[in-house]
């Protein structure tokens, strides 16, 4: 089960399937998107054999008692960061004070934003946190000032659309 819609992080999985590597090893691999199912829960219950996830999600799932293990990393480093469109004039994390963060609404996000605020000596309460389904690509003219994004999806998408963003 993928962690999200097919994207650049999944290239190797699809290439291996297209080249028949799974079949050569006697594996019948079906690649599925999570939809309304949560990858970590699906792996824990045995609904799927393997899943792609994020270290943040795996840690949360294990903390909640799910019996899952991380066996490898698709990327050698975390490719996520905080992003804003340049018209928002948020060039550094210090500029996030009195701004609005929009995201998925997870506890990890809240802790990340609060820790960043403390590090940069920003009043963490000054950063409004909103759970939204507005994708980053559609936020340029919204009340959302900055998002936690994955470079391989949102930053590349912005580049392809010739949109200028700040990525921290």
ZAMARVO-181747 format. One record per atom (N, C-alpha, C, O): y, x, z. Coordinates in steps of 0.2 Angstrom, whole numbers. Atoms other than C-alpha are relative to their C-alpha. Last residue first. Layout:
! ZAMARVO-181747
+-------+-------+-------+
!     v !     u !     w !
+-------+-------+-------+
!     Y !     X !     Z !
...
+-------+-------+-------+
***
This chain:
! ZAMARVO-181747
+-------+-------+-------+
!     v !     u !     w !
+-------+-------+-------+
!     0 !    -5 !    -5 !
!   129 !    63 !    22 !
!    -7 !     0 !     3 !
!    -8 !     3 !     8 !
!     6 !     0 !    -3 !
!   131 !    55 !     5 !
!    -1 !     6 !     5 !
!     0 !    12 !     4 !
!     0 !    -5 !    -5 !
!   148 !    50 !    -2 !
!    -7 !     0 !     3 !
!    -9 !    -6 !     5 !
!     2 !     1 !    -7 !
!   146 !    40 !   -18 !
!     1 !     6 !     5 !
!     1 !    12 !     2 !
!    -1 !    -5 !    -5 !
!   153 !    39 !   -35 !
!    -1 !    -2 !     7 !
!     2 !    -7 !     9 !
!    -4 !     2 !    -6 !
!   146 !    27 !   -47 !
!     1 !     6 !     5 !
!    -4 !     9 !     6 !
!    -6 !    -4 !     0 !
!   140 !    33 !   -64 !
!     5 !    -2 !     5 !
!    11 !    -3 !     4 !
!    -5 !     5 !     2 !
!   127 !    20 !   -65 !
!     7 !     3 !     0 !
!    12 !    -1 !    -1 !
!     1 !     3 !     7 !
!   114 !    33 !   -66 !
!     5 !    -5 !    -2 !
!     6 !    -6 !    -8 !
!    -1 !    -5 !     6 !
!   122 !    42 !   -52 !
!    -1 !    -2 !    -7 !
!     3 !    -1 !   -11 !
!    -7 !    -1 !     1 !
!   122 !    27 !   -41 !
!     2 !     5 !    -5 !
!     6 !     3 !    -9 !
!    -2 !     6 !     3 !
!   103 !    24 !   -44 !
!     8 !     0 !    -1 !
!    10 !    -2 !    -7 !
!     2 !    -1 !     7 !
!   100 !    42 !   -40 !
!     2 !    -6 !    -4 !
!     5 !    -5 !    -9 !
!    -4 !    -5 !     2 !
!   109 !    39 !   -23 !
!    -1 !     2 !    -8 !
!     4 !     2 !   -12 !
!    -7 !     2 !     1 !
!   100 !    23 !   -20 !
!     5 !     5 !    -3 !
!     9 !     3 !    -7 !
!     0 !     7 !     3 !
!    82 !    27 !   -24 !
!     8 !    -1 !    -1 !
!    10 !    -2 !    -7 !
!     4 !     1 !     6 !
!    78 !    46 !   -22 !
!     1 !    -7 !    -3 !
!    -1 !    -8 !    -9 !
!    -3 !    -3 !     5 !
!    92 !    48 !    -9 !
!    -3 !    -2 !    -7 !
!     0 !    -3 !   -12 !
!     4 !    -5 !     2 !
!    86 !    35 !     3 !
!     2 !     3 !    -7 !
!     3 !     0 !   -12 !
!     4 !     1 !     6 !
!    99 !    25 !    11 !
!    -5 !     6 !    -1 !
!    -5 !    11 !     2 !
!     5 !    -5 !     0 !
!   107 !    22 !    28 !
!    -4 !    -1 !    -6 !
!    -7 !    -6 !    -7 !
!     7 !     2 !    -1 !
!   122 !    12 !    24 !
!    -4 !     6 !     1 !
!    -2 !    12 !     0 !
!     5 !    -5 !     1 !
!   141 !    13 !    25 !
!    -7 !    -3 !     2 !
!    -8 !    -7 !     6 !
!    -3 !    -7 !     1 !
!   156 !     2 !    24 !
!    -5 !     5 !    -2 !
!    -4 !     9 !    -6 !
!     4 !    -5 !    -2 !
!   149 !   -16 !    22 !
!     3 !     7 !    -2 !
!     5 !     8 !    -8 !
!    -3 !    -2 !    -7 !
!   163 !   -29 !    21 !
!    -5 !     6 !     2 !
!    -3 !     9 !     8 !
!     2 !     4 !    -5 !
!   158 !   -30 !     2 !
!     4 !     3 !     7 !
!     7 !     8 !     7 !
!    -6 !     5 !    -1 !
!   166 !   -23 !   -14 !
!    -2 !    -5 !     6 !
!     1 !   -10 !     6 !
!    -7 !    -3 !     2 !
!   155 !    -8 !   -16 !
!     6 !    -4 !     2 !
!    11 !    -1 !     4 !
!    -4 !     0 !    -6 !
!   140 !   -16 !    -7 !
!     7 !     3 !    -1 !
!    11 !     3 !     3 !
!    -5 !     6 !     1 !
!   130 !   -21 !   -22 !
!     5 !     0 !     5 !
!     9 !    -5 !     6 !
!    -3 !     0 !     7 !
!   121 !    -4 !   -25 !
!     5 !    -6 !     0 !
!     9 !    -6 !    -5 !
!    -5 !    -5 !     1 !
!   118 !    -3 !    -6 !
!     4 !    -1 !    -6 !
!    10 !     0 !    -7 !
!     2 !    -7 !     1 !
!   108 !   -19 !    -6 !
!     6 !     5 !    -1 !
!    11 !     2 !    -2 !
!    -5 !    -3 !     5 !
!   115 !   -34 !     3 !
!    -3 !     7 !    -2 !
!    -2 !    11 !     3 !
!     4 !    -1 !     6 !
!   100 !   -40 !    13 !
!     4 !     2 !    -6 !
!     1 !     2 !   -11 !
!    -2 !     4 !     6 !
!   110 !   -38 !    29 !
!    -6 !     1 !    -5 !
!    -9 !     6 !    -5 !
!     7 !     0 !     4 !
!   108 !   -33 !    47 !
!     2 !    -4 !    -6 !
!     5 !   -10 !    -5 !
!     2 !     6 !     3 !
!   126 !   -28 !    53 !
!    -7 !     0 !    -3 !
!    -8 !     5 !    -7 !
!     7 !    -1 !     3 !
!   131 !   -14 !    65 !
!    -2 !    -7 !    -2 !
!    -3 !   -12 !     2 !
!     3 !     6 !     1 !
!   150 !   -13 !    69 !
!    -7 !     1 !    -3 !
!    -7 !     4 !    -9 !
!     3 !     0 !     6 !
!   155 !     5 !    74 !
!    -4 !    -7 !     0 !
!    -9 !    -8 !     4 !
!    -5 !     1 !     6 !
!   168 !     5 !    87 !
!    -3 !    -1 !    -6 !
!     0 !    -4 !   -11 !
!    -1 !     7 !     1 !
!   154 !     2 !   100 !
!     5 !    -1 !    -5 !
!     6 !    -7 !    -7 !
!     6 !     3 !     4 !
!   148 !    20 !    97 !
!     1 !    -8 !    -1 !
!    -1 !   -11 !    -6 !
!     2 !     5 !    -4 !
!   165 !    27 !   102 !
!    -5 !    -4 !    -4 !
!    -4 !    -7 !    -9 !
!    -3 !     7 !     2 !
!   166 !    42 !    92 !
!    -3 !    -5 !     5 !
!    -8 !    -4 !     7 !
!    -5 !     2 !    -5 !
!   163 !    60 !    99 !
!     4 !    -7 !    -2 !
!    10 !    -7 !    -2 !
!    -6 !    -1 !     3 !
!   154 !    66 !    83 !
!     6 !    -2 !     5 !
!    12 !    -3 !     3 !
!    -1 !    -7 !     2 !
!   138 !    69 !    93 !
!     7 !     1 !    -3 !
!    10 !     6 !    -1 !
!    -1 !    -4 !    -6 !
!   140 !    52 !   102 !
!     1 !     7 !    -2 !
!     6 !    11 !     1 !
!    -7 !     1 !    -3 !
!   143 !    43 !    86 !
!     1 !     4 !     6 !
!     7 !     7 !     6 !
!    -5 !    -3 !     4 !
!   128 !    51 !    78 !
!     7 !    -1 !     2 !
!    11 !     4 !     2 !
!     1 !    -7 !    -1 !
!   117 !    46 !    92 !
!     5 !     4 !    -4 !
!     8 !     9 !    -1 !
!    -3 !    -1 !    -6 !
!   124 !    28 !    91 !
!    -1 !     8 !     2 !
!     4 !    10 !     4 !
!    -7 !     1 !     1 !
!   120 !    27 !    72 !
!     4 !     2 !     7 !
!     9 !     5 !     7 !
!    -3 !    -6 !     5 !
!   103 !    35 !    74 !
!     7 !    -1 !     0 !
!    11 !     4 !     1 !
!     0 !    -6 !    -3 !
!    99 !    23 !    89 !
!     3 !     6 !    -4 !
!     6 !    10 !    -1 !
!    -5 !     0 !    -5 !
!   104 !     8 !    80 !
!     1 !     6 !     4 !
!     6 !     9 !     5 !
!    -7 !     0 !     2 !
!    95 !    13 !    65 !
!     5 !     0 !     5 !
!    10 !     4 !     5 !
!    -1 !    -7 !     2 !
!    79 !    16 !    74 !
!     7 !     1 !    -3 !
!    10 !     6 !    -1 !
!    -2 !    -3 !    -6 !
!    80 !    -1 !    83 !
!     2 !     8 !    -2 !
!     6 !    11 !     1 !
!     5 !    -3 !    -5 !
!    79 !    -9 !    66 !
!     3 !     4 !     5 !
!     9 !     6 !     5 !
!     0 !     2 !    -7 !
!    92 !   -20 !    58 !
!    -6 !     2 !     5 !
!    -8 !    -1 !     9 !
!     6 !     4 !    -1 !
!    89 !   -17 !    40 !
!    -1 !    -3 !     6 !
!    -5 !    -8 !     7 !
!     7 !    -3 !     1 !
!   106 !   -10 !    36 !
!    -5 !    -5 !     2 !
!    -4 !   -11 !     1 !
!     4 !     5 !     2 !
!   125 !   -12 !    36 !
!    -7 !     3 !    -1 !
!    -8 !     8 !    -4 !
!     7 !    -2 !     2 !
!   136 !    -1 !    46 !
!    -4 !    -6 !    -2 !
!    -4 !   -10 !     2 !
!     6 !     4 !    -1 !
!   154 !    -7 !    48 !
!    -6 !     3 !    -4 !
!    -6 !     5 !   -10 !
!     3 !     2 !     6 !
!   169 !     4 !    52 !
!    -6 !    -4 !     1 !
!    -9 !    -5 !     6 !
!    -4 !     6 !     2 !
!   180 !     7 !    67 !
!    -2 !    -3 !    -7 !
!     1 !    -6 !   -10 !
!    -3 !     4 !    -6 !
!   174 !    25 !    68 !
!     3 !    -6 !    -3 !
!     7 !    -6 !    -8 !
!     3 !     6 !    -1 !
!   164 !    30 !    52 !
!     2 !    -4 !     6 !
!     1 !   -10 !     7 !
!    -4 !     5 !     3 !
!   177 !    43 !    47 !
!    -4 !    -7 !     1 !
!    -1 !   -12 !    -1 !
!    -6 !     2 !    -5 !
!   170 !    55 !    60 !
!     4 !    -6 !    -3 !
!     7 !   -10 !     0 !
!     2 !     5 !    -5 !
!   153 !    54 !    50 !
!     6 !    -2 !     4 !
!     6 !    -7 !     7 !
!     4 !    -3 !    -5 !
!   162 !    63 !    35 !
!    -2 !    -5 !     5 !
!     1 !   -11 !     6 !
!     2 !    -7 !     2 !
!   170 !    58 !    19 !
!    -5 !     3 !     5 !
!    -9 !     8 !     3 !
!     4 !    -2 !    -6 !
!   172 !    39 !    22 !
!    -4 !     7 !    -2 !
!    -9 !     7 !    -4 !
!    -4 !    -6 !    -3 !
!   186 !    35 !    10 !
!    -4 !     2 !     6 !
!     0 !     3 !    11 !
!    -1 !     2 !    -7 !
!   179 !    17 !     6 !
!     3 !     6 !     4 !
!     5 !     5 !    10 !
!    -5 !     4 !    -1 !
!   182 !    20 !   -13 !
!     1 !    -2 !     8 !
!     6 !    -5 !     9 !
!    -6 !    -4 !    -1 !
!   170 !    34 !   -12 !
!     6 !    -4 !     1 !
!    11 !    -2 !     4 !
!    -4 !    -1 !     6 !
!   156 !    22 !   -10 !
!     6 !     4 !     1 !
!     9 !     3 !     7 !
!    -5 !     5 !     1 !
!   146 !    25 !     6 !
!     3 !     1 !    -7 !
!     2 !     7 !   -10 !
!    -3 !     0 !     6 !
!   130 !    34 !    11 !
!     6 !    -6 !     0 !
!     5 !   -11 !     3 !
!    -5 !     5 !     0 !
!   121 !    39 !    26 !
!     5 !     0 !    -6 !
!     7 !     6 !    -8 !
!    -7 !    -1 !    -3 !
!   106 !    49 !    24 !
!     4 !    -6 !     0 !
!     2 !   -11 !    -2 !
!    -5 !     6 !    -1 !
!    88 !    49 !    18 !
!     6 !     3 !     3 !
!     7 !     8 !     6 !
!    -5 !     0 !     5 !
!    78 !    63 !    10 !
!     5 !    -6 !     1 !
!     9 !    -8 !    -4 !
!    -2 !     7 !     0 !
!    68 !    68 !    25 !
!     6 !     0 !    -5 !
!    11 !     4 !    -5 !
!    -6 !     1 !    -5 !
!    60 !    85 !    21 !
!     2 !    -7 !    -1 !
!     1 !   -11 !    -6 !
!     0 !    -5 !    -6 !
!    44 !    91 !    14 !
!     6 !    -1 !     4 !
!     6 !     2 !    10 !
!    -6 !    -5 !     1 !
!    42 !    75 !     4 !
!     0 !     5 !     6 !
!    -2 !     3 !    11 !
!    -1 !     0 !     7 !
!    25 !    65 !     2 !
!     6 !     5 !    -2 !
!     6 !     8 !    -7 !
!    -6 !     2 !     2 !
!    20 !    69 !    19 !
!     1 !     1 !    -7 !
!    -1 !     6 !   -10 !
!    -4 !    -5 !     4 !
!     3 !    70 !    26 !
!     7 !    -3 !    -2 !
!     8 !    -9 !     0 !
!     4 !    -5 !     2 !
!   -10 !    62 !    38 !
!     3 !     5 !    -5 !
!     1 !    10 !    -6 !
!    -3 !    -3 !     6 !
!     0 !    50 !    48 !
!    -4 !     6 !    -2 !
!    -6 !    11 !     2 !
!    -1 !    -8 !     0 !
!   -11 !    41 !    60 !
!     3 !     2 !    -6 !
!     2 !    -1 !   -12 !
!    -1 !    -3 !     7 !
!   -12 !    22 !    64 !
!     1 !     8 !     1 !
!     3 !    10 !     6 !
!     5 !    -5 !     1 !
!   -19 !    12 !    79 !
!     1 !     3 !    -7 !
!    -3 !     1 !   -11 !
!     4 !     0 !     6 !
!    -4 !     1 !    83 !
!    -4 !     6 !    -1 !
!    -1 !    12 !     0 !
!     7 !     1 !    -1 !
!     1 !     1 !   101 !
!    -4 !     0 !    -6 !
!   -10 !    -1 !    -6 !
!     2 !     7 !    -2 !
!    20 !    -3 !   100 !
!    -8 !    -1 !     0 !
!   -10 !    -7 !     1 !
!    -3 !     2 !    -6 !
!    24 !    15 !   101 !
!    -2 !    -7 !     2 !
!    -2 !    -8 !     8 !
!     5 !    -3 !    -5 !
!    12 !    19 !    87 !
!     3 !    -2 !     7 !
!    -1 !    -3 !    12 !
!     6 !     3 !     0 !
!    22 !     7 !    76 !
!    -5 !     2 !     6 !
!    -8 !    -1 !     9 !
!    -1 !     7 !    -3 !
!    39 !    14 !    81 !
!    -7 !    -4 !     0 !
!    -8 !    -7 !     6 !
!    -2 !    -1 !    -7 !
!    33 !    32 !    77 !
!     1 !    -7 !     4 !
!    -2 !    -8 !     9 !
!     7 !    -1 !    -4 !
!    25 !    26 !    61 !
!     1 !     1 !     7 !
!    -3 !    -1 !    11 !
!     4 !     6 !    -1 !
!    41 !    17 !    56 !
!    -6 !     2 !     3 !
!    -9 !    -2 !     7 !
!    -3 !     4 !    -5 !
!    52 !    33 !    59 !
!    -4 !    -7 !     1 !
!    -5 !    -9 !     7 !
!     2 !    -2 !    -7 !
!    40 !    44 !    50 !
!     3 !    -4 !     5 !
!     0 !    -6 !    11 !
!    -5 !    -5 !    -2 !
!    42 !    33 !    35 !
!    -2 !     2 !     7 !
!    -5 !    -1 !    11 !
!    -5 !     2 !    -5 !
!    27 !    24 !    27 !
!     5 !     6 !     1 !
!     5 !    11 !    -2 !
!    -5 !    -5 !     0 !
!    14 !    25 !    13 !
!     6 !    -3 !     4 !
!     7 !    -9 !     4 !
!    -6 !     2 !     2 !
!    -2 !    16 !    16 !
!     6 !     5 !     0 !
!     5 !    10 !     3 !
!    -5 !    -5 !     0 !
!   -20 !    19 !    16 !
!     7 !    -4 !    -1 !
!     7 !    -9 !    -5 !
!     3 !    -6 !    -2 !
!   -36 !     8 !    18 !
!     5 !     6 !     2 !
!     5 !     9 !     7 !
!     0 !    -5 !     5 !
!   -28 !    -9 !    17 !
!    -2 !     7 !     3 !
!    -2 !     8 !     9 !
!    -1 !     4 !     6 !
!   -31 !   -25 !    27 !
!     0 !     5 !    -6 !
!    -1 !     3 !   -12 !
!     5 !    -2 !     5 !
!   -39 !   -13 !    40 !
!     1 !    -4 !    -6 !
!    -3 !    -4 !   -10 !
!     5 !     6 !     0 !
!   -29 !   -21 !    54 !
!    -5 !     1 !    -5 !
!   -10 !    -2 !    -5 !
!     3 !     1 !    -7 !
!   -19 !    -5 !    58 !
!    -6 !    -5 !     0 !
!   -11 !    -4 !     3 !
!     4 !    -6 !    -1 !
!   -16 !    -1 !    39 !
!    -4 !    -1 !     7 !
!   -10 !     0 !     7 !
!     6 !     1 !     5 !
!    -9 !   -19 !    36 !
!    -5 !     6 !     1 !
!   -11 !     5 !     0 !
!     5 !     5 !    -2 !
!     1 !   -17 !    52 !
!    -6 !    -1 !    -4 !
!   -11 !    -2 !    -2 !
!     3 !    -2 !    -6 !
!     9 !    -1 !    47 !
!    -5 !    -5 !     3 !
!   -10 !    -3 !     5 !
!     5 !    -5 !     2 !
!    12 !    -7 !    29 !
!    -3 !     2 !     6 !
!   -10 !     2 !     6 !
!    -2 !    -6 !    -3 !
!    21 !   -23 !    35 !
!    -5 !     5 !    -1 !
!   -11 !     4 !     1 !
!     4 !    -3 !    -5 !
!    17 !   -38 !    24 !
!     3 !     7 !     2 !
!     6 !    10 !    -2 !
!    -2 !     2 !    -7 !
!    30 !   -48 !    16 !
!    -4 !     3 !     5 !
!    -3 !     2 !    11 !
!    -2 !     7 !     0 !
!    29 !   -39 !    -1 !
!     2 !    -2 !     7 !
!     6 !     2 !    10 !
!     1 !     4 !    -6 !
!    20 !   -23 !     3 !
!     2 !    -7 !     0 !
!    -1 !   -11 !     4 !
!    -7 !     0 !    -3 !
!    18 !   -17 !   -15 !
!    -1 !    -4 !     7 !
!    -5 !    -9 !     7 !
!    -3 !     6 !    -2 !
!     0 !   -13 !   -20 !
!     7 !     1 !     3 !
!     7 !     6 !     7 !
!    -7 !    -1 !    -3 !
!    -9 !     1 !   -28 !
!     3 !    -6 !     0 !
!     4 !   -10 !    -5 !
!    -4 !     5 !     2 !
!   -28 !    -2 !   -31 !
!     7 !     1 !     3 !
!     7 !     1 !     9 !
!    -6 !     1 !    -4 !
!   -39 !    13 !   -30 !
!     4 !    -5 !    -4 !
!     6 !    -6 !   -10 !
!    -3 !     6 !     4 !
!   -57 !    13 !   -35 !
!     6 !    -2 !     4 !
!     7 !    -5 !     9 !
!    -5 !     5 !    -4 !
!   -62 !    30 !   -29 !
!     2 !    -5 !    -5 !
!     4 !    -4 !   -10 !
!     4 !     6 !    -2 !
!   -77 !    40 !   -36 !
!     4 !    -5 !     4 !
!     1 !    -9 !     8 !
!     2 !    -1 !    -6 !
!   -68 !    56 !   -37 !
!    -4 !    -6 !     3 !
!    -6 !    -6 !     9 !
!     4 !    -6 !     0 !
!   -66 !    56 !   -56 !
!    -3 !     2 !     7 !
!    -9 !     5 !     8 !
!     7 !     2 !     3 !
!   -61 !    38 !   -54 !
!    -4 !     6 !     0 !
!   -10 !     6 !     2 !
!     3 !     4 !    -5 !
!   -46 !    44 !   -43 !
!    -7 !    -2 !    -2 !
!   -12 !    -1 !     2 !
!     2 !    -4 !    -5 !
!   -41 !    57 !   -55 !
!    -4 !    -3 !     6 !
!    -8 !    -1 !     9 !
!     7 !     1 !    -2 !
!   -41 !    46 !   -70 !
!    -2 !     4 !     6 !
!    -8 !     4 !     7 !
!     4 !    -6 !     2 !
!   -25 !    53 !   -77 !
!    -7 !    -1 !     2 !
!   -11 !     3 !     0 !
!    -1 !     0 !     7 !
!   -15 !    36 !   -75 !
!    -5 !     6 !    -3 !
!    -8 !     5 !    -9 !
!     4 !     6 !     2 !
!   -21 !    35 !   -57 !
!     0 !     0 !    -8 !
!    -6 !    -1 !   -11 !
!     7 !    -1 !    -1 !
!   -16 !    52 !   -53 !
!    -4 !    -5 !    -2 !
!    -9 !    -4 !    -5 !
!     2 !    -5 !     5 !
!     1 !    50 !   -62 !
!    -8 !     1 !     1 !
!   -11 !     1 !    -3 !
!     1 !     3 !     7 !
!     4 !    34 !   -52 !
!    -3 !     4 !    -5 !
!    -7 !     3 !    -9 !
!     5 !     5 !    -1 !
!     1 !    42 !   -35 !
!    -2 !    -4 !    -7 !
!    -7 !    -4 !    -9 !
!     7 !    -3 !     0 !
!    11 !    57 !   -40 !
!    -6 !    -5 !     1 !
!   -11 !    -4 !    -2 !
!     2 !    -3 !     7 !
!    26 !    47 !   -45 !
!    -7 !     3 !     0 !
!   -11 !     1 !    -4 !
!     7 !     2 !     2 !
!    27 !    37 !   -29 !
!    -3 !     3 !    -6 !
!    -8 !     1 !    -8 !
!     5 !    -3 !    -5 !
!    42 !    45 !   -21 !
!    -7 !    -1 !    -2 !
!   -11 !     2 !     1 !
!     1 !    -7 !     1 !
!    52 !    42 !   -37 !
!    -5 !     3 !     5 !
!    -9 !     7 !     3 !
!    -5 !    -4 !     1 !
!    50 !    23 !   -35 !
!    -2 !     7 !    -1 !
!    -8 !     9 !    -1 !
!     2 !    -6 !     3 !
!    38 !     8 !   -34 !
!     7 !     4 !    -2 !
!    12 !     2 !    -5 !
!     1 !     0 !     7 !
!    45 !    -5 !   -23 !
!    -1 !     7 !    -3 !
!     1 !    12 !     0 !
!    -5 !     3 !     3 !
!    43 !    -1 !    -5 !
!    -1 !    -1 !    -7 !
!    -7 !     0 !    -9 !
!    -4 !     2 !    -5 !
!    31 !     7 !     7 !
!     6 !    -4 !    -2 !
!    10 !    -7 !     2 !
!    -6 !    -4 !     1 !
!    17 !     7 !    -5 !
!     5 !    -2 !     6 !
!     4 !    -8 !     9 !
!    -6 !     4 !     0 !
!     0 !     0 !     0 !
!     6 !     4 !     0 !
!     7 !     9 !     4 !
+-------+-------+-------+
***
